[in-house]
């Protein structure tokens, strides 16, 4: 018996080769003093209250929008494989399961950033109201720029 599930209508997937070694990309994702500098779309800043990077650990932050709106983000790490994978569940609306894969490619890193929403309708709502697709692209661009600023420290 074969069971298939198609979730493509409720997924966002961004894949990018980063010009930084995997240990540096991992550090940017797992240390609050780094993540706070690049997380979120353009114009957003962050206050991180919890970042316990282990299964069951909390990942909580407030994203401060350029218009002064604060966005509370409560998440929990589900899986952490050092230098390879982070899976966390975003518990505040919208509910999302993030899977971030890191693949070392010499002095570069292939990043695979997958977001699974509960429904196609929720993904469409978040894309329409909050520009989630463009925001995700901006987020990765901010990460790329941030990695360039810390790469030679």
Secondary structure, 3 states (H helix, E strand, C coil): CCCCCCCHHHEEEEEEEECCCHHHHHHHHHCHHHHCCCCCCCCCEEEEEEECCCCCCEEEEEEECCCCCEEEEEEEEEEEECCCEEEEEECCCCCEEEEEEEEEECCEEEEEEEEEECCHHHHHHHHHHHCHHHHHHHHHHHHHHHHHHHCCC
